[in-house]
Amino acid sequence: LTSIFYKKCTKKMTSDCSENIFVYMFDDVEVNRTCCLELVQMGEACHFALVENVFSSPVYKANANSGLLRSRNLWNQCAILADEYD
């Protein structure tokens, strides 16, 4: 994927929510409703592209299995929440 794609994706979410979701990948923190809705609005393709990019880094590679699972669970939870708001 191109850096242009990544830049477009990152612009679709506030820095506070980006940080909240990033920390969630590694720790038991709650992702608030606002960030959940931003995540779904950003789109599934962007979310998983960014997550896979993070876990391809040598710094985070050791956490990839649990982080990818947590990101999938988060996406599913947020998608359900977003459906309730439609």
KOLTI-483943 format. One record per residue (C-alpha): residue in one letter; x, y, z. Coordinates in nm, 2 decimals, decimal comma. Layout:
<sedren><residuo>A</residuo><xx>X</xx><yy>Y</yy><zz>Z</zz></sedren>
...
END
This chain:
<sedren><residuo>L</residuo><xx>0,00</xx><yy>0,00</yy><zz>0,00</zz></sedren>
<sedren><residuo>T</residuo><xx>0,11</xx><yy>0,35</yy><zz>-0,07</zz></sedren>
<sedren><residuo>S</residuo><xx>0,21</xx><yy>0,62</yy><zz>0,18</zz></sedren>
<sedren><residuo>I</residuo><xx>-0,07</xx><yy>0,83</yy><zz>0,02</zz></sedren>
<sedren><residuo>F</residuo><xx>-0,32</xx><yy>0,57</yy><zz>0,13</zz></sedren>
<sedren><residuo>Y</residuo><xx>-0,18</xx><yy>0,56</yy><zz>0,49</zz></sedren>
<sedren><residuo>K</residuo><xx>-0,19</xx><yy>0,94</yy><zz>0,50</zz></sedren>
<sedren><residuo>K</residuo><xx>-0,55</xx><yy>0,96</yy><zz>0,39</zz></sedren>
<sedren><residuo>C</residuo><xx>-0,64</xx><yy>0,70</yy><zz>0,65</zz></sedren>
<sedren><residuo>T</residuo><xx>-0,47</xx><yy>0,87</yy><zz>0,94</zz></sedren>
<sedren><residuo>K</residuo><xx>-0,64</xx><yy>1,20</yy><zz>0,85</zz></sedren>
<sedren><residuo>K</residuo><xx>-0,98</xx><yy>1,03</yy><zz>0,91</zz></sedren>
<sedren><residuo>M</residuo><xx>-0,92</xx><yy>1,00</yy><zz>1,29</zz></sedren>
<sedren><residuo>T</residuo><xx>-0,83</xx><yy>1,25</yy><zz>1,56</zz></sedren>
<sedren><residuo>S</residuo><xx>-0,50</xx><yy>1,21</yy><zz>1,73</zz></sedren>
<sedren><residuo>D</residuo><xx>-0,67</xx><yy>1,14</yy><zz>2,06</zz></sedren>
<sedren><residuo>C</residuo><xx>-0,86</xx><yy>0,85</yy><zz>1,91</zz></sedren>
<sedren><residuo>S</residuo><xx>-0,56</xx><yy>0,72</yy><zz>1,73</zz></sedren>
<sedren><residuo>E</residuo><xx>-0,37</xx><yy>0,71</yy><zz>2,06</zz></sedren>
<sedren><residuo>N</residuo><xx>-0,66</xx><yy>0,55</yy><zz>2,24</zz></sedren>
<sedren><residuo>I</residuo><xx>-0,69</xx><yy>0,27</yy><zz>1,98</zz></sedren>
<sedren><residuo>F</residuo><xx>-0,31</xx><yy>0,22</yy><zz>1,96</zz></sedren>
<sedren><residuo>V</residuo><xx>-0,29</xx><yy>0,18</yy><zz>2,34</zz></sedren>
<sedren><residuo>Y</residuo><xx>-0,59</xx><yy>-0,06</yy><zz>2,33</zz></sedren>
<sedren><residuo>M</residuo><xx>-0,39</xx><yy>-0,29</yy><zz>2,10</zz></sedren>
<sedren><residuo>F</residuo><xx>-0,14</xx><yy>-0,36</yy><zz>2,39</zz></sedren>
<sedren><residuo>D</residuo><xx>-0,33</xx><yy>-0,29</yy><zz>2,71</zz></sedren>
<sedren><residuo>D</residuo><xx>-0,67</xx><yy>-0,33</yy><zz>2,87</zz></sedren>
<sedren><residuo>V</residuo><xx>-0,80</xx><yy>0,02</yy><zz>2,82</zz></sedren>
<sedren><residuo>E</residuo><xx>-1,15</xx><yy>0,12</yy><zz>2,71</zz></sedren>
<sedren><residuo>V</residuo><xx>-1,20</xx><yy>0,27</yy><zz>2,37</zz></sedren>
<sedren><residuo>N</residuo><xx>-1,47</xx><yy>0,53</yy><zz>2,41</zz></sedren>
<sedren><residuo>R</residuo><xx>-1,78</xx><yy>0,56</yy><zz>2,20</zz></sedren>
<sedren><residuo>T</residuo><xx>-1,66</xx><yy>0,86</yy><zz>2,01</zz></sedren>
<sedren><residuo>C</residuo><xx>-1,34</xx><yy>0,68</yy><zz>1,90</zz></sedren>
<sedren><residuo>C</residuo><xx>-1,53</xx><yy>0,37</yy><zz>1,82</zz></sedren>
<sedren><residuo>L</residuo><xx>-1,75</xx><yy>0,57</yy><zz>1,58</zz></sedren>
<sedren><residuo>E</residuo><xx>-1,45</xx><yy>0,74</yy><zz>1,43</zz></sedren>
<sedren><residuo>L</residuo><xx>-1,29</xx><yy>0,40</yy><zz>1,37</zz></sedren>
<sedren><residuo>V</residuo><xx>-1,59</xx><yy>0,27</yy><zz>1,18</zz></sedren>
<sedren><residuo>Q</residuo><xx>-1,62</xx><yy>0,60</yy><zz>0,99</zz></sedren>
<sedren><residuo>M</residuo><xx>-1,25</xx><yy>0,56</yy><zz>0,89</zz></sedren>
<sedren><residuo>G</residuo><xx>-1,33</xx><yy>0,23</yy><zz>0,74</zz></sedren>
<sedren><residuo>E</residuo><xx>-1,23</xx><yy>-0,13</yy><zz>0,77</zz></sedren>
<sedren><residuo>A</residuo><xx>-0,96</xx><yy>-0,12</yy><zz>0,50</zz></sedren>
<sedren><residuo>C</residuo><xx>-0,79</xx><yy>0,18</yy><zz>0,66</zz></sedren>
<sedren><residuo>H</residuo><xx>-0,81</xx><yy>0,03</yy><zz>1,01</zz></sedren>
<sedren><residuo>F</residuo><xx>-0,65</xx><yy>-0,31</yy><zz>0,92</zz></sedren>
<sedren><residuo>A</residuo><xx>-0,39</xx><yy>-0,16</yy><zz>0,69</zz></sedren>
<sedren><residuo>L</residuo><xx>-0,27</xx><yy>0,07</yy><zz>0,97</zz></sedren>
<sedren><residuo>V</residuo><xx>-0,28</xx><yy>-0,21</yy><zz>1,23</zz></sedren>
<sedren><residuo>E</residuo><xx>-0,09</xx><yy>-0,45</yy><zz>1,00</zz></sedren>
<sedren><residuo>N</residuo><xx>0,16</xx><yy>-0,17</yy><zz>0,94</zz></sedren>
<sedren><residuo>V</residuo><xx>0,22</xx><yy>-0,12</yy><zz>1,31</zz></sedren>
<sedren><residuo>F</residuo><xx>0,27</xx><yy>-0,49</yy><zz>1,37</zz></sedren>
<sedren><residuo>S</residuo><xx>0,50</xx><yy>-0,54</yy><zz>1,08</zz></sedren>
<sedren><residuo>S</residuo><xx>0,75</xx><yy>-0,31</yy><zz>1,26</zz></sedren>
<sedren><residuo>P</residuo><xx>1,03</xx><yy>-0,49</yy><zz>1,45</zz></sedren>
<sedren><residuo>V</residuo><xx>0,94</xx><yy>-0,29</yy><zz>1,76</zz></sedren>
<sedren><residuo>Y</residuo><xx>0,59</xx><yy>-0,44</yy><zz>1,78</zz></sedren>
<sedren><residuo>K</residuo><xx>0,62</xx><yy>-0,77</yy><zz>1,59</zz></sedren>
<sedren><residuo>A</residuo><xx>0,63</xx><yy>-0,97</yy><zz>1,92</zz></sedren>
<sedren><residuo>N</residuo><xx>0,28</xx><yy>-0,84</yy><zz>2,00</zz></sedren>
<sedren><residuo>A</residuo><xx>0,14</xx><yy>-0,91</yy><zz>1,66</zz></sedren>
<sedren><residuo>N</residuo><xx>-0,08</xx><yy>-1,21</yy><zz>1,74</zz></sedren>
<sedren><residuo>S</residuo><xx>-0,25</xx><yy>-1,06</yy><zz>2,03</zz></sedren>
<sedren><residuo>G</residuo><xx>-0,26</xx><yy>-0,72</yy><zz>1,88</zz></sedren>
<sedren><residuo>L</residuo><xx>-0,42</xx><yy>-0,83</yy><zz>1,55</zz></sedren>
<sedren><residuo>L</residuo><xx>-0,68</xx><yy>-1,03</yy><zz>1,75</zz></sedren>
<sedren><residuo>R</residuo><xx>-0,76</xx><yy>-0,73</yy><zz>1,97</zz></sedren>
<sedren><residuo>S</residuo><xx>-0,79</xx><yy>-0,51</yy><zz>1,66</zz></sedren>
<sedren><residuo>R</residuo><xx>-1,04</xx><yy>-0,75</yy><zz>1,50</zz></sedren>
<sedren><residuo>N</residuo><xx>-1,24</xx><yy>-0,77</yy><zz>1,82</zz></sedren>
<sedren><residuo>L</residuo><xx>-1,24</xx><yy>-0,39</yy><zz>1,85</zz></sedren>
<sedren><residuo>W</residuo><xx>-1,35</xx><yy>-0,35</yy><zz>1,49</zz></sedren>
<sedren><residuo>N</residuo><xx>-1,64</xx><yy>-0,60</yy><zz>1,55</zz></sedren>
<sedren><residuo>Q</residuo><xx>-1,75</xx><yy>-0,42</yy><zz>1,88</zz></sedren>
<sedren><residuo>C</residuo><xx>-1,73</xx><yy>-0,08</yy><zz>1,72</zz></sedren>
<sedren><residuo>A</residuo><xx>-1,92</xx><yy>-0,19</yy><zz>1,41</zz></sedren>
<sedren><residuo>I</residuo><xx>-2,21</xx><yy>-0,32</yy><zz>1,63</zz></sedren>
<sedren><residuo>L</residuo><xx>-2,21</xx><yy>0,01</yy><zz>1,82</zz></sedren>
<sedren><residuo>A</residuo><xx>-2,21</xx><yy>0,21</yy><zz>1,50</zz></sedren>
<sedren><residuo>D</residuo><xx>-2,51</xx><yy>0,01</yy><zz>1,37</zz></sedren>
<sedren><residuo>E</residuo><xx>-2,70</xx><yy>0,10</yy><zz>1,69</zz></sedren>
<sedren><residuo>Y</residuo><xx>-2,64</xx><yy>0,47</yy><zz>1,60</zz></sedren>
<sedren><residuo>D</residuo><xx>-2,77</xx><yy>0,44</yy><zz>1,24</zz></sedren>
END
